[in-house]
Amino acid sequence: MTRNNVVKLLGLNVGIAVTNTIIFSPGLLGVQLGGGSALATAFGSAALFVSITVFFYGNYQFLVGKEQVVQTNELNTTEDYLEALRAHKGKKTFEQIVILLIEQIERLQKKKEKILSILGQIFNPNEMSYQKFAGVIMDVEDIFYLNLKSIINKLNAFDEDDYNLIRKKHAAQRFSQQFVADKFKVYNEYITFMKDSVEDNEEILLKLDKLLLEIAGLNSMENGQIEQMPGMIEIDNLIKQTKLYK
């Protein structure tokens, strides 16, 4: 079980205990299962039934139930991507990377909003210049989320329990060195991929920063000049390169 689920399980059981204490404590609500009014007895019985049901169902889901994994073909909105990443925050191996990825999504959205806001002050949304910039921003966003889908696929595939098991068995020297080396080689490929992908996202955000800086200094621009902007050239190269590998 992931650390995140352990915390949730602890919170669930503490919450049930506190709720029951409040309901049945004589010094608080003091609800009784017998000896009181019919309404109080009915309420107490219902509260006890709900408490027992939540306890068994909740603990079953955390201890026995399968972890919900969001498939990348189900990701459509920004919130979908955020939820898919939050589901992996309990994986200690990639916890800090997942936190950074969530921050990257938030930063991407802020940069996009800033760029479109400034463009709206310089150009009319119906102008070709505005549409050119807006189209490029959308293409960059698509690349960012395409990269994010690959990351989430890797997170879905990574078996942290197995990874930790191998690390513990290695310490006990229960496997051959060659076997352990082969296992770690596979898992190190996961780790390397994650680090490289996070850096790729940072490169995308950097290119948007450069473009934002250039756009902020504009008053107006002819459509033919847009393609000559250094920031646009970098982003255009990124888009072309990505299309070659799709």
HELIX and SHEET records of a PDB file:
HELIX    1   1 ARG A    3  PHE A   24  1                                  22    
HELIX    2   2 ALA A   38  LEU A   63  1                                  26    
HELIX    3   3 THR A   72  GLU A   74  5                                   3    
HELIX    4   4 THR A   78  ARG A   86  1                                   9    
HELIX    5   5 LYS A   92  PHE A   94  5                                   3    
HELIX    6   6 GLU A   95  ILE A  122  1                                  28    
HELIX    7   7 MET A  128  ALA A  157  1                                  30    
HELIX    8   8 GLU A  160  ALA A  171  1                                  12    
HELIX    9   9 GLN A  177  ALA A  216  1                                  40    
HELIX   10  10 ASN A  223  ILE A  226  1                                   4    
HELIX   11  11 PRO A  230  TYR A  245  1                                  16    
END                                                                             
